[in-house]
């Protein structure tokens, strides 16, 4: 597949123009025009670049790329070493941040809803989702479901009822959206990270909070996107998990 065709297709598929983001979405570093093999990953780290080189990939597609707002613009240090490696080895780098959180089918949040067997009943558009369990269960049972599916134990800040029915969630570092979950009267809110004040908001607002891992909640969009590209265009796509405990 030609690089420009992939750029155009992903731009339309992921509805990039709908998002005001913190970094550019799309092609960030240009490599070969013809793309036959893609490595998918969460973050464009040196380890992921090395994995793509080892696999003789033509492109990398990630959720966390480069050139974030408010970061130094100079290409030095770690950023220089990463970009140098991409250019030296003729690798394309694509990155999709909020579009790969919010997409209705291939986004992290859509994939997490499927993973946790939630019926999506989100009342308003946005990144935060609201879902309903088919049958109420204890918070301990639901924590076990999250732990099993993400292969990590979430940090639980208690505050909600023992039996839960509604779950709100948003992948990554979205603990700041907990008030939206409270406003929707969710029993549980799940995101990747946690802040000091999250403990108090949960306990005083009557909601459970699960910090399930930034990385762990954001592997699912790139995995789903890779499967889609492989099935639609016959491009070999390999997900490489550079494990991150955060």
C-alpha positions in Angstrom: 0.0 0.0 0.0 1.3 3.5 -0.8 2.1 5.7 2.2 -0.2 8.6 1.0 -3.1 6.2 0.5 -2.7 5.0 4.1 -2.4 8.5 5.4 -5.7 9.5 3.7 -7.5 6.3 4.7 -6.6 6.6 8.4 -7.4 10.3 8.4 -10.9 9.6 7.2 -11.4 6.3 9.2 -10.3 7.8 12.5 -12.2 11.1 11.9 -9.1 13.1 12.8 -10.7 16.5 12.0 -13.2 16.0 14.9 -10.5 16.4 17.5 -8.5 19.3 19.0 -5.5 17.4 20.1 -2.2 17.9 22.0 0.0 16.5 19.2 -0.3 16.1 15.4 -2.3 13.1 14.2 -1.2 11.2 11.2 2.3 10.9 9.6 4.9 12.4 11.9 8.1 11.1 10.4 8.3 10.1 6.7 9.8 6.8 5.5 9.4 4.6 2.4 6.5 5.2 0.0 5.5 1.6 -0.2 4.3 0.0 3.0 4.0 -3.8 3.3 4.6 -4.4 7.1 3.6 -2.3 10.1 4.5 -2.6 13.7 1.7 -1.4 16.1 2.5 -0.1 19.6 1.3 2.2 22.3 4.3 4.6 22.4 7.0 5.3 19.9 9.9 4.5 22.3 13.4 3.5 21.4 12.5 -0.1 22.2 9.5 -0.1 19.8 11.6 1.4 17.0 14.3 -1.3 17.6 11.5 -4.0 17.4 10.3 -2.5 14.1 13.8 -2.5 12.7 14.3 -6.2 13.8 11.0 -7.1 12.0 12.0 -5.2 8.9 8.8 -3.1 9.1 8.1 -0.2 6.8 6.1 1.8 9.3 5.1 2.1 13.0 1.7 3.2 14.1 1.3 4.3 17.7 -1.1 6.0 20.1 1.7 8.2 21.7 3.9 9.8 19.1 6.0 13.0 19.2 5.8 16.8 19.1 3.4 17.3 22.0 2.2 20.8 22.9 4.3 22.5 25.6 7.3 20.2 25.2 10.6 21.7 24.0 10.6 22.1 20.3 14.3 21.4 19.8 15.1 17.9 18.5 17.8 16.9 21.1 18.5 14.2 23.6 16.0 11.3 23.7 13.8 12.8 20.9 16.8 13.2 18.6 17.9 9.6 19.2 14.5 8.3 18.4 14.0 10.4 15.3 17.5 9.7 14.1 16.9 5.9 14.3 13.7 6.3 12.3 15.3 8.3 9.5 18.5 6.1 9.4 16.3 3.0 9.0 13.8 4.5 6.6 10.8 4.0 8.8 7.4 5.8 8.7 6.0 6.9 12.0 2.2 7.4 12.3 0.6 8.6 15.6 -3.1 8.9 16.5 -3.9 10.2 20.0 -7.4 11.2 20.8 -8.8 9.7 17.6 -7.6 6.3 18.8 -9.2 6.9 22.2 -12.6 8.0 20.9 -13.3 6.0 17.7 -16.7 4.3 18.0 -15.3 0.9 16.8 -11.5 0.8 16.9 -10.9 3.2 19.8 -9.5 2.3 23.1 -12.7 3.1 24.9 -14.9 1.1 22.5 -12.6 -1.9 22.8 -12.6 -1.7 26.6 -16.4 -1.7 26.7 -16.4 -4.9 24.7 -13.7 -6.4 26.9 -15.6 -5.7 30.0 -19.0 -6.8 28.5 -20.7 -3.4 28.9 -23.7 -2.2 27.1 -22.8 1.4 26.0 -25.4 3.9 27.2 -23.3 7.0 27.0 -25.7 10.0 27.2 -23.6 12.6 25.5 -20.7 12.7 23.0 -17.2 12.8 24.2 -14.3 10.6 25.3 -15.8 9.3 28.5 -18.2 6.4 28.1 -21.0 5.0 30.3 -22.0 1.4 30.2 -24.4 -1.0 31.9 -23.7 -4.5 33.1 -26.3 -7.1 31.9 -26.6 -8.2 35.6 -25.5 -6.4 38.7 -22.3 -7.8 40.3 -20.2 -7.0 43.3 -17.4 -4.5 43.0 -15.0 -7.4 43.8 -16.3 -9.4 40.9 -16.0 -6.5 38.5 -12.5 -5.8 39.8 -11.6 -9.4 39.0 -12.9 -9.0 35.5 -10.8 -5.9 34.9 -7.8 -7.5 36.4 -8.1 -10.7 34.2 -8.7 -8.8 31.0 -5.9 -6.3 31.5 -3.5 -8.7 33.2 -2.8 -6.3 36.0 -4.4 -5.5 39.4 -6.2 -2.2 39.4 -5.8 0.3 42.3 -9.2 0.5 43.9 -10.4 3.7 45.7 -13.7 2.7 47.3 -16.7 4.9 47.5 -19.6 3.4 45.6 -22.1 0.6 46.4 -21.2 -3.0 47.0 -23.4 -4.1 44.1 -22.7 -2.2 40.9 -24.6 -1.8 37.6 -23.2 1.2 35.8 -19.6 1.8 34.8 -18.0 4.9 33.3 -14.6 4.8 31.8 -11.9 6.6 29.8 -8.5 5.2 28.9 -5.2 6.7 29.8 -4.6 9.7 32.1 -8.3 10.7 32.4 -8.8 10.6 36.2 -9.8 14.3 35.9 -13.0 13.3 34.3 -14.3 11.5 37.4 -16.8 14.3 38.0 -18.5 13.5 34.7 -18.9 9.9 35.9 -20.4 11.2 39.2 -22.8 13.5 37.3 -23.9 10.4 35.3 -24.5 8.6 38.6 -22.1 5.8 37.6 -21.3 3.2 40.3 -17.7 2.9 39.1 -15.3 5.1 37.1 -12.2 3.6 35.5 -9.2 5.3 33.9 -5.5 4.6 33.7 -3.9 6.9 36.3 -4.8 8.4 39.6 -4.2 11.7 41.4 -4.2 12.6 45.1 -7.6 14.2 45.0 -9.2 11.2 43.2 -9.3 9.4 46.6 -11.4 12.2 48.2 -13.7 12.7 45.2 -14.5 8.9 45.1 -15.2 8.6 48.8 -17.2 11.8 49.1 -19.2 11.4 45.9 -20.3 7.8 46.3 -18.4 6.2 43.4 -15.7 3.6 43.1 -12.5 4.5 41.2 -10.3 2.0 39.5 -6.8 3.0 38.3 -6.2 0.3 35.8 -3.0 1.5 34.2 -2.3 4.1 31.4 -0.5 1.6 29.2 -2.8 -1.3 30.0 -5.9 0.6 29.0 -4.4 1.9 25.8 -3.1 -1.2 24.0 -6.5 -2.1 22.6 -7.1 0.6 20.0 -3.8 0.0 18.2 -4.4 -3.8 18.3 -7.9 -3.4 16.8 -6.6 -0.9 14.2 -3.8 -3.3 13.2 -6.3 -6.2 12.8 -8.5 -3.9 10.6 -5.7 -2.9 8.3 -4.4 -6.4 7.9 -7.9 -7.7 7.0 -8.8 -4.9 4.7 -5.5 -4.3 2.8 -3.5 -7.5 3.4 -0.7 -5.5 5.1 1.1 -7.5 7.7 0.5 -5.8 11.1 2.3 -6.9 14.3 1.4 -5.5 17.7 4.5 -5.2 19.9 3.9 -4.7 23.6 6.7 -2.8 25.3 5.3 -3.5 28.8 5.0 -0.4 31.0 3.8 -0.8 34.7 2.3 2.7 34.8 
